[in-house]
Amino acid sequence: MKKVYLIATFVAIIAGIATYLFATQIQQNTKIKDVPTTPVVVAAVEIPENTKITKEMVTLKYFVTASLVRGDNGVAEKLEDVVGKLSLYPVTIGEQIYKNKVTALGEDSNNSALSYQLEKDEYAYSISVSATNGVSGFISKGDYVDLLYTQMAVGTGKPTTTILMSDLHVLRISNYAANVSATAKGAPITSYSEVVFSMTKSQIIELTNKIGEGGTITLALKSIITAEKYTKAPTTAVQTTAKKP
């Protein structure tokens, strides 16, 4: 009788193992044949914040397509989506990398700080303006302007005006809070008292000295053709979208 029980137990074990192997094989076949997958860029190493991502830091891994967040702010599906860009946040090993967690230097993006959008040796510098010297509110982010400087001539006491700087690129208009609000509402800024420019260190020093001398700074809005010579990008009359060269 014991022998019969032993044989039955042995057969049951063999059957269980066979069933498990059979089910596993079915699961593998089903996964391969029936479930769509998509390649996703994941971190191969720990990537600290503010780090330029190299190809050695990332790899591709396949995930079930239905489980992914895709689109402009979704996962990066190609290595070129992240290689050469800067990480805005720390990324752990194996973590999926989202497009809105990286940025390119010089790229105008609402997801990153203004400092990320500056090229090497480029500075953001702001001046206060009024309706009179700020083109009555018609300057937009992305425009190009000339700075005119007016001062009283020594001896004659007559005003003289010169073009202090040409083709300055407008990074932002108005202050940070106004820009955040405009982005959230999806509406352009039409009233401002500050203009933020892209400038070099020598330009900042020259302009600061001129303001300190007590002269008057006036902005002159340039033709859209000026922006086109830098970017060839299409623009609109309401809100220009040209970018830096």
C-alpha positions in Angstrom: 0.0 0.0 0.0 2.9 2.3 0.9 4.4 1.7 -2.5 1.1 2.7 -4.2 1.1 6.0 -2.2 4.7 6.7 -3.1 4.0 6.1 -6.8 1.0 8.3 -6.7 3.0 11.1 -4.9 5.8 10.8 -7.5 3.3 11.0 -10.4 1.7 14.0 -8.8 5.0 15.8 -8.5 5.9 15.0 -12.1 2.5 16.2 -13.2 2.9 19.4 -11.2 6.3 20.1 -12.7 5.0 19.5 -16.2 2.0 21.7 -15.7 4.3 24.6 -14.4 6.6 24.3 -17.4 3.7 24.1 -19.8 2.1 27.2 -18.2 5.4 29.1 -18.2 5.9 28.3 -21.9 2.4 29.5 -22.7 3.0 32.7 -20.8 6.3 33.4 -22.6 4.7 32.7 -26.0 1.8 34.9 -25.2 4.0 37.8 -24.1 6.1 37.6 -27.2 3.4 37.1 -29.7 0.4 39.0 -28.3 1.5 41.9 -26.1 2.9 44.9 -27.9 6.1 46.3 -26.4 8.0 49.6 -26.9 11.7 50.5 -26.3 12.2 53.0 -23.5 15.4 54.8 -22.4 16.4 53.9 -18.9 19.3 54.9 -16.7 22.2 52.4 -16.8 23.9 54.3 -13.9 22.9 56.8 -11.3 22.5 60.1 -13.0 22.8 63.2 -10.7 20.9 66.4 -11.2 22.4 68.9 -13.7 24.5 66.2 -15.4 25.1 66.0 -19.2 23.9 62.6 -20.2 26.2 60.4 -22.3 25.4 57.3 -24.2 27.2 55.2 -21.6 24.7 56.4 -18.9 21.6 55.0 -20.6 20.3 52.0 -22.4 17.1 50.7 -24.0 14.7 48.4 -22.3 11.4 47.0 -23.6 8.2 47.6 -21.7 4.6 46.7 -22.4 3.3 49.6 -24.5 0.0 49.9 -22.7 1.8 50.6 -19.4 3.8 53.6 -20.7 3.2 57.3 -20.5 3.8 58.6 -24.0 3.7 62.0 -25.8 5.7 65.2 -25.4 6.0 64.7 -21.7 6.1 61.0 -21.8 9.0 58.5 -21.7 12.0 58.9 -24.1 11.8 56.1 -26.7 15.1 56.8 -28.5 18.6 57.4 -27.1 18.9 60.6 -29.0 16.0 62.0 -27.0 18.3 62.2 -24.0 22.0 61.8 -25.0 23.7 65.2 -24.9 21.0 66.8 -22.7 21.1 67.8 -19.1 19.2 66.0 -16.3 16.8 68.3 -14.5 16.4 65.8 -11.7 18.3 62.9 -10.2 17.7 59.5 -12.0 18.2 56.1 -10.4 19.5 53.0 -12.1 16.8 51.3 -14.2 14.4 54.3 -14.0 12.5 55.3 -17.1 13.7 58.7 -18.3 10.9 61.2 -19.2 11.3 63.9 -21.8 10.4 66.6 -19.4 13.1 65.5 -17.0 15.9 66.5 -19.4 16.6 69.7 -21.3 19.1 70.9 -24.0 21.3 73.9 -23.3 19.9 77.0 -25.1 16.5 75.3 -25.6 13.5 77.5 -24.8 11.4 75.4 -22.5 8.8 76.0 -19.8 10.0 72.9 -18.0 13.5 74.3 -17.2 15.0 77.3 -15.4 16.1 80.2 -17.5 19.7 79.4 -16.7 19.4 76.1 -18.7 18.4 78.1 -21.7 21.6 80.2 -21.8 24.5 79.2 -24.0 28.1 79.2 -22.6 29.3 82.7 -21.8 25.8 84.0 -22.2 23.9 86.0 -19.4 20.4 87.0 -18.8 20.1 90.7 -17.9 17.0 92.8 -17.2 16.2 96.5 -17.4 13.1 98.4 -16.4 11.0 100.0 -19.1 7.9 102.1 -19.5 5.4 102.5 -22.3 7.5 105.3 -23.6 10.9 103.6 -23.9 9.6 100.0 -24.1 7.7 100.3 -27.4 4.3 100.6 -25.8 3.9 97.0 -24.9 4.6 95.6 -28.3 7.8 93.7 -27.5 7.4 89.9 -27.2 9.5 87.1 -26.0 11.8 86.1 -28.9 12.0 89.5 -30.5 15.2 91.4 -31.3 15.7 95.1 -30.3 18.3 97.8 -30.5 19.2 99.9 -27.5 19.4 103.6 -28.0 21.3 105.8 -25.6 20.6 109.5 -25.2 22.7 112.0 -23.2 23.3 115.7 -23.1 26.4 116.6 -25.1 29.2 118.3 -23.1 29.4 122.0 -24.0 26.3 122.4 -26.1 23.9 120.9 -23.7 22.0 119.4 -26.6 20.8 115.7 -26.5 22.7 113.2 -28.6 21.5 109.7 -29.4 23.5 106.7 -30.5 22.8 103.0 -31.0 24.4 101.5 -28.0 23.7 97.8 -28.9 22.1 96.1 -31.8 20.1 92.9 -32.2 19.7 92.0 -28.6 17.6 88.9 -28.2 14.6 89.2 -25.8 14.5 86.1 -23.5 11.5 87.2 -21.4 9.2 90.1 -20.8 7.8 91.0 -17.4 8.8 89.2 -14.2 8.9 85.6 -13.1 5.4 85.5 -11.5 3.8 87.0 -14.6 5.5 84.4 -16.9 4.4 81.5 -14.7 0.8 82.8 -14.7 0.9 83.3 -18.5 2.2 79.8 -19.0 -0.5 78.3 -16.8 -3.3 80.3 -18.6 -1.8 79.8 -22.1 -2.1 83.6 -22.7 0.7 85.9 -24.0 2.0 88.7 -21.8 0.8 92.1 -23.1 1.8 94.4 -20.3 5.3 94.6 -18.8 7.7 96.9 -17.0 10.8 94.7 -17.4 12.6 93.2 -20.3 15.1 90.4 -20.0 17.9 90.2 -22.6 20.5 87.7 -23.7 23.9 89.5 -23.3 27.6 89.0 -23.0 29.6 90.0 -19.9 31.1 93.0 -21.7 27.6 94.2 -22.9 26.3 93.9 -19.3 29.2 96.1 -18.0 28.8 98.6 -20.7 25.0 99.0 -20.3 25.3 99.1 -16.5 27.9 101.9 -16.8 25.7 103.8 -19.2 22.7 103.6 -16.9 24.9 104.8 -14.1 25.9 107.9 -16.0 22.3 109.0 -16.0 21.5 108.8 -19.7 18.3 107.5 -21.1 17.9 104.0 -22.6 15.2 103.5 -25.2 14.3 100.2 -26.9 13.6 100.0 -30.7 11.9 96.9 -31.9 13.5 95.3 -35.0 11.8 93.9 -38.1 11.0 90.2 -38.0 13.5 89.8 -40.9 16.2 90.4 -38.2 15.0 87.4 -36.4 14.8 85.4 -39.6 18.4 86.0 -40.4 19.3 84.1 -37.2 16.7 81.3 -37.2 14.7 81.2 -40.4 11.8 80.1 -38.1 8.2 81.1 -38.9 6.8 83.8 -36.6 3.6 85.6 -35.9 2.8 89.3 -35.6 1.2 88.8 -32.1 3.9 86.8 -30.3 7.2 86.1 -32.0 8.8 82.7 -31.5 12.2 83.2 -33.1 15.1 81.7 -31.1 18.7 82.5 -30.7 21.2 81.6 -33.3 
